[in-house]
C-alpha cells in the first residue's frame, strides 16, 4: 500500500495563502464557492499528486544547470599563471 504521508510540506503562512487562492479561483473562474474543508482537501490532493514530480523536476533542472557550469569551470574561471616577470612587460 502506498504511503499517504506527505513529505513535502507547506509553511502555515503559504498554506493559508494558497487556500485563499483556491477559494478565489473557484469563485472567479468557476462561479462556485467552496468550503475551507474542500479547499484543504484539494490542496492536499494537489501537493500529494504534483508535489514530488514538480520538486524532482526542479532538482533535475538545478542539477543540469550546475553540471553545465561545472563542465566548463576552467573556461569560466581560469586565471593565467604567468607572473608579471614572465610576460615581458
FENMOMO-V918028 format. One line per field, one symbol per residue. ss: DSSP state (A for helix, B for strand, O for the rest). psi: psi as a letter, one per 20 degrees, with the letter a starting at -180 (. if undefined). Layout:
ss: ???
psi: ???
//
This chain:
ss: OOOOOOOOOOOAAAAAAAAAAAAAAAAAAOOOOOOAAAAAAAAAAAAAAAAAAAAAAAAAAAAAAAAAAAAOAAAAAOOOOOOOAAAOO
psi: pqojpphpqqqhgggggggghgghgggghilpqqrggggggggggggghhggggghggggggggggggghhkgghhjppqiprghiij.
//
